[in-house]
Amino acid sequence: MGNMSISNQQKMAHCEGTVKPYSPFNAEQDAGVLRKAMKGIGTDEKAIIDVLCNRSNSQRLEIKKMFKTAYGKDLIKELKSELSGRFEDLILGLLLTPAEYDATCIRNAISGAGTDEGCLIEILSTRTNAQIMEIKSVYKTLFKRDMEKDLMSDTSGHFKRLLVSLANAGRRETAPVDLAAAKQAATELYRAGEKKLGTDESKFNQILCMNSHAQLQAIFNEYRNVSSKSIEQAIKSEMSGDLEQGMLAVVKVSQNLPGYFADRLHKSMKGAGTKDSTLIRVMVSRCEIDMVQIKQQFQAQYGKSLENWIEGDTSGDYKRALLALCGRR
């Protein structure tokens, strides 16, 4: 039991971002560089990348504030008028706090035609309780709307319930691993799925959304003892569509968080066309947290470096900015 939670803690403890606080940092100087990059005819995109993709989030927010103080102009508005497309989306994302960025991504995923279910699953299954509470609060401030109500009106059935449970931020994050409870939960999952005609989705929902990630690992290990299948195989045979994707995400996140993000990045770039919103979101939101580990997992899972994929799949300033977030200076 001890080993399981330790290995999980070690994974968490050794997370490292590719973007680190820049030193020596001078917000006034950086604001000046950005002003110069946008002044007159044409834009110096390289200067913008050099500054914004090589500063930590708190440093970027300081630059944003300093820009307004020094020049009486809003940095985001100035950049919007100078940049376009995916490069613009990426750079503007870097100038929001993590909670503002997540709240904006969730709003974009549910407003307009169609819903980006993958985005909702990704954010809600990978953020901590405290982060989710902050996202909901910021969502209300930014959009004058209730995030949970928006999620409920935009999704349906058991998938809606899964999202509401995750958004409720009630996971028992710090509870110690309890092997007896893990055996019990594994048996309950088996009875709710494979052993039953039809599936009791609410039982899966309850167990996957309430237990700590370390406890879930213990439950999934026990599941192999009660069933001939892995928990992933059971979910695939019992669920379908968004619900299946959502539950598989919770499983993967509890077992290997950097591996989950490596998978998201790979899916965003493989096949015809690039799902830029996913690529940008993962790069912006993880570059300071665990991008070093995500890159290692990417290489291990796909036999090619993340940088190589990005180089083959994107171009221009957008590509240069992504590579900078990968740690290429």
C-alpha positions as CSV (number, residue, x, y, z in Angstrom):
1,M,0.0,0.0,0.0
2,G,2.8,2.4,1.0
3,N,4.6,2.0,-2.3
4,M,1.6,2.8,-4.4
5,S,1.0,6.2,-2.8
6,I,4.7,7.0,-2.7
7,S,5.2,6.3,-6.4
8,N,2.2,8.6,-7.1
9,Q,3.7,11.3,-4.9
10,Q,7.1,10.9,-6.5
11,K,5.5,11.4,-9.9
12,M,3.8,14.5,-8.6
13,A,7.0,15.8,-6.9
14,H,9.2,15.4,-9.9
15,C,7.0,17.4,-12.3
16,E,8.9,20.1,-14.1
17,G,7.9,22.7,-16.7
18,T,9.9,23.7,-19.8
19,V,9.0,27.4,-19.2
20,K,10.7,28.7,-16.0
21,P,10.7,32.1,-14.4
22,Y,13.1,34.3,-16.4
23,S,16.1,35.8,-14.6
24,P,17.1,38.6,-14.5
25,F,13.5,39.7,-15.0
26,N,12.6,43.3,-15.8
27,A,8.9,43.9,-16.6
28,E,9.5,47.5,-17.8
29,Q,12.2,46.4,-20.2
30,D,10.0,43.5,-21.6
31,A,7.1,45.9,-22.0
32,G,9.4,48.2,-24.0
33,V,10.5,45.3,-26.3
34,L,6.8,44.4,-27.0
35,R,5.9,48.0,-27.7
36,K,8.7,48.3,-30.1
37,A,7.8,45.0,-31.8
38,M,4.3,46.4,-32.6
39,K,5.1,50.0,-33.4
40,G,5.1,51.3,-36.9
41,I,4.7,49.1,-40.0
42,G,4.9,45.4,-39.6
43,T,5.2,43.3,-36.5
44,D,8.4,41.7,-35.0
45,E,6.9,38.4,-34.1
46,K,10.2,36.9,-33.1
47,A,10.6,39.6,-30.3
48,I,7.0,38.8,-29.1
49,I,7.9,35.0,-28.9
50,D,11.2,35.7,-27.3
51,V,9.5,37.6,-24.5
52,L,6.2,36.0,-23.9
53,C,7.1,32.3,-24.5
54,N,10.2,32.6,-22.2
55,R,8.6,34.1,-19.1
56,S,6.5,32.5,-16.4
57,N,2.8,33.2,-16.1
58,S,3.2,35.6,-13.1
59,Q,6.0,37.4,-15.1
60,R,3.8,37.7,-18.2
61,L,1.0,39.2,-16.0
62,E,3.4,41.7,-14.6
63,I,4.5,42.7,-18.1
64,K,0.8,43.1,-19.1
65,K,0.3,45.5,-16.1
66,M,3.5,47.4,-16.8
67,F,2.5,47.8,-20.5
68,K,-0.7,49.6,-19.5
69,T,1.1,51.7,-16.8
70,A,3.9,52.8,-19.2
71,Y,1.9,53.2,-22.4
72,G,-1.7,53.6,-21.4
73,K,-2.7,50.8,-23.7
74,D,-4.0,47.3,-23.2
75,L,-1.4,44.7,-24.2
76,I,-4.1,42.1,-25.2
77,K,-5.9,44.6,-27.4
78,E,-2.6,45.7,-29.0
79,L,-1.6,42.1,-29.7
80,K,-5.0,41.3,-31.1
81,S,-4.7,44.1,-33.7
82,E,-1.2,42.9,-34.7
83,L,-1.5,39.1,-34.7
84,S,-3.9,36.6,-36.3
85,G,-5.0,33.0,-36.4
86,R,-3.5,30.2,-34.2
87,F,-0.5,32.2,-33.3
88,E,-2.7,35.0,-31.9
89,D,-4.7,32.4,-29.9
90,L,-1.5,30.9,-28.4
91,I,0.0,34.3,-27.4
92,L,-3.2,35.6,-25.9
93,G,-3.7,32.4,-23.9
94,L,-0.3,33.1,-22.3
95,L,-1.5,36.4,-20.9
96,L,-4.4,35.0,-18.8
97,T,-4.1,33.4,-15.4
98,P,-4.5,29.6,-15.4
99,A,-8.0,29.9,-14.0
100,E,-9.0,32.6,-16.6
101,Y,-7.6,30.5,-19.4
102,D,-9.4,27.3,-18.3
103,A,-12.7,29.2,-17.8
104,T,-12.4,30.7,-21.2
105,C,-11.6,27.4,-22.8
106,I,-14.7,25.8,-21.1
107,R,-16.8,28.7,-22.3
108,N,-15.6,28.4,-25.8
109,A,-16.2,24.6,-25.7
110,I,-19.9,25.0,-24.9
111,S,-20.8,28.3,-26.6
112,G,-21.6,28.4,-30.3
113,A,-22.4,25.5,-32.6
114,G,-21.5,22.1,-31.3
115,T,-19.6,21.2,-28.1
116,D,-16.0,20.4,-27.7
117,E,-16.5,17.5,-25.3
118,G,-12.8,16.6,-25.3
119,C,-11.9,20.0,-23.9
120,L,-14.4,19.7,-21.1
121,I,-13.2,16.2,-20.2
122,E,-9.6,17.3,-20.3
123,I,-9.9,20.3,-18.0
124,L,-12.3,18.8,-15.5
125,S,-10.5,15.5,-15.1
126,T,-7.0,16.9,-14.7
127,R,-7.4,19.9,-12.4
128,T,-7.4,19.7,-8.6
129,N,-10.4,20.5,-6.5
130,A,-9.0,23.9,-5.6
131,Q,-8.3,24.7,-9.3
132,I,-11.8,23.7,-10.3
133,M,-13.3,25.8,-7.6
134,E,-11.3,28.8,-8.8
135,I,-12.2,28.1,-12.5
136,K,-16.0,28.2,-11.5
137,S,-15.5,31.4,-9.6
138,V,-13.6,33.1,-12.5
139,Y,-16.1,31.7,-15.0
140,K,-18.9,33.6,-13.1
141,T,-16.8,36.8,-13.0
142,L,-15.8,36.7,-16.6
143,F,-19.1,35.5,-18.2
144,K,-21.8,36.4,-15.6
145,R,-22.9,32.8,-15.9
146,D,-23.0,29.6,-13.8
147,M,-20.5,27.1,-15.2
148,E,-22.4,24.1,-13.8
149,K,-25.7,25.2,-15.3
150,D,-23.9,25.8,-18.7
151,L,-22.4,22.3,-18.6
152,M,-25.9,20.8,-17.8
153,S,-27.7,22.7,-20.5
154,D,-25.1,21.7,-23.1
155,T,-24.6,18.0,-22.4
156,S,-27.0,15.1,-21.6
157,G,-27.4,11.7,-20.0
158,H,-24.7,10.0,-18.1
159,F,-22.0,12.2,-19.7
160,K,-23.7,15.2,-18.2
161,R,-23.6,13.6,-14.8
162,L,-20.0,12.7,-15.1
163,L,-19.1,16.4,-15.9
164,V,-21.3,17.7,-13.1
165,S,-19.6,15.3,-10.6
166,L,-16.1,16.3,-11.8
167,A,-17.1,20.0,-11.7
168,N,-18.3,19.6,-8.1
169,A,-14.7,19.2,-7.0
170,G,-15.4,16.7,-4.3
171,R,-12.6,14.2,-4.9
172,R,-11.1,12.9,-1.7
173,E,-7.6,14.0,-2.8
174,T,-5.7,13.5,0.5
175,A,-7.3,10.3,1.9
176,P,-4.8,7.6,2.5
177,V,-5.0,4.5,0.3
178,D,-7.4,1.9,1.8
179,L,-6.9,-1.6,0.3
180,A,-10.0,-3.1,1.8
181,A,-12.1,-0.3,0.4
182,A,-10.3,-0.7,-3.0
183,K,-11.3,-4.4,-3.1
184,Q,-14.9,-3.5,-2.2
185,A,-15.0,-0.8,-4.9
186,A,-13.5,-3.1,-7.5
187,T,-16.2,-5.7,-6.8
188,E,-18.9,-3.0,-7.0
189,L,-17.6,-1.9,-10.4
190,Y,-17.5,-5.5,-11.6
191,R,-21.1,-6.0,-10.5
192,A,-22.2,-2.7,-12.0
193,G,-20.7,-3.5,-15.4
194,E,-19.5,-6.9,-16.7
195,K,-21.6,-9.0,-14.2
196,K,-24.8,-7.2,-15.0
197,L,-27.2,-7.1,-18.0
198,G,-26.9,-3.5,-18.9
199,T,-24.6,-1.1,-17.0
200,D,-25.1,0.8,-13.8
201,E,-23.2,3.9,-15.0
202,S,-24.0,5.9,-11.8
203,K,-21.8,3.4,-9.8
204,F,-18.9,4.0,-12.2
205,N,-19.5,7.7,-11.9
206,Q,-19.5,7.6,-8.1
207,I,-16.3,5.6,-7.7
208,L,-14.4,7.4,-10.4
209,C,-15.3,10.9,-9.2
210,M,-15.0,10.5,-5.5
211,N,-11.8,8.6,-4.9
212,S,-8.3,10.0,-4.8
213,H,-6.0,9.2,-7.8
214,A,-3.9,6.9,-5.6
215,Q,-7.0,5.1,-4.3
216,L,-8.3,4.7,-7.9
217,Q,-5.0,3.1,-8.8
218,A,-5.5,0.6,-6.0
219,I,-9.1,0.0,-7.2
220,F,-8.0,-0.7,-10.8
221,N,-5.3,-3.1,-9.6
222,E,-7.9,-5.0,-7.6
223,Y,-10.2,-5.0,-10.6
224,R,-7.8,-7.2,-12.4
225,N,-8.2,-9.8,-9.6
226,V,-12.1,-9.9,-9.8
227,S,-12.3,-9.7,-13.6
228,S,-10.5,-11.1,-16.6
229,K,-10.5,-7.6,-18.1
230,S,-8.6,-4.4,-17.2
231,I,-10.8,-1.5,-16.1
232,E,-10.1,0.2,-19.5
233,Q,-11.4,-2.9,-21.3
234,A,-14.5,-3.0,-19.1
235,I,-15.3,0.7,-19.7
236,K,-14.8,0.2,-23.5
237,S,-17.2,-2.8,-23.5
238,E,-19.8,-1.1,-21.2
239,M,-19.8,2.5,-22.4
240,S,-19.7,4.4,-25.6
241,G,-19.2,7.9,-27.0
242,D,-18.4,10.8,-24.7
243,L,-19.1,8.9,-21.5
244,E,-16.6,6.2,-22.5
245,Q,-14.0,8.9,-23.4
246,G,-14.6,10.8,-20.1
247,M,-14.3,7.7,-17.9
248,L,-11.2,6.5,-19.8
249,A,-9.7,9.9,-19.2
250,V,-10.2,9.7,-15.4
251,V,-8.6,6.3,-15.4
252,K,-5.6,7.4,-17.5
253,V,-5.2,10.6,-15.4
254,S,-5.1,8.6,-12.2
255,Q,-2.5,6.3,-13.5
256,N,-0.2,8.6,-15.6
257,L,-1.0,12.3,-15.9
258,P,1.9,13.2,-18.2
259,G,1.0,10.2,-20.3
260,Y,-2.6,11.4,-20.6
261,F,-1.4,14.8,-21.9
262,A,1.1,13.2,-24.3
263,D,-1.8,11.2,-25.7
264,R,-3.9,14.4,-26.1
265,L,-1.0,16.1,-28.0
266,H,-0.5,13.2,-30.3
267,K,-4.2,13.0,-31.1
268,S,-4.3,16.7,-31.9
269,M,-1.6,16.3,-34.5
270,K,-2.1,12.8,-36.1
271,G,-4.2,12.2,-39.2
272,A,-5.5,14.9,-41.5
273,G,-5.6,18.4,-40.1
274,T,-4.4,19.6,-36.7
275,K,-6.8,20.1,-33.8
276,D,-5.1,23.4,-32.9
277,S,-7.3,24.3,-30.0
278,T,-6.2,21.1,-28.2
279,L,-2.5,21.6,-29.1
280,I,-2.5,25.2,-27.9
281,R,-4.5,24.4,-24.7
282,V,-2.2,21.6,-23.6
283,M,1.0,23.6,-24.4
284,V,-0.2,26.8,-22.7
285,S,-1.6,25.1,-19.6
286,R,1.2,22.5,-19.0
287,C,4.4,24.3,-20.1
288,E,5.1,25.5,-16.5
289,I,3.8,22.4,-14.7
290,D,4.9,19.1,-16.2
291,M,5.9,19.6,-19.9
292,V,9.3,17.9,-19.2
293,Q,7.5,14.7,-18.2
294,I,4.9,15.0,-21.0
295,K,7.8,15.2,-23.5
296,Q,9.4,12.1,-22.0
297,Q,6.1,10.2,-22.2
298,F,5.5,11.4,-25.8
299,Q,8.8,10.1,-26.9
300,A,8.3,6.8,-25.0
301,Q,4.7,6.3,-26.3
302,Y,5.2,7.4,-30.0
303,G,8.9,6.9,-30.6
304,K,9.4,10.4,-31.9
305,S,10.0,13.6,-30.0
306,L,7.2,16.1,-29.4
307,E,9.3,18.8,-31.1
308,N,9.6,16.6,-34.2
309,W,5.8,16.2,-34.4
310,I,5.3,20.0,-34.0
311,E,7.9,20.7,-36.7
312,G,6.2,18.4,-39.1
313,D,2.7,19.6,-38.3
314,T,2.8,23.4,-37.9
315,S,4.5,26.3,-39.5
316,G,5.7,29.9,-39.2
317,D,5.5,31.9,-36.0
318,Y,3.0,29.5,-34.6
319,K,5.5,26.7,-34.9
320,R,8.3,28.8,-33.4
321,A,6.1,29.8,-30.4
322,L,5.1,26.1,-29.8
323,L,8.7,25.0,-29.9
324,A,9.7,27.8,-27.5
325,L,7.1,26.5,-25.0
326,C,8.6,23.0,-25.5
327,G,11.8,24.5,-24.2
328,R,13.7,25.2,-27.4
329,R,15.4,28.4,-26.9
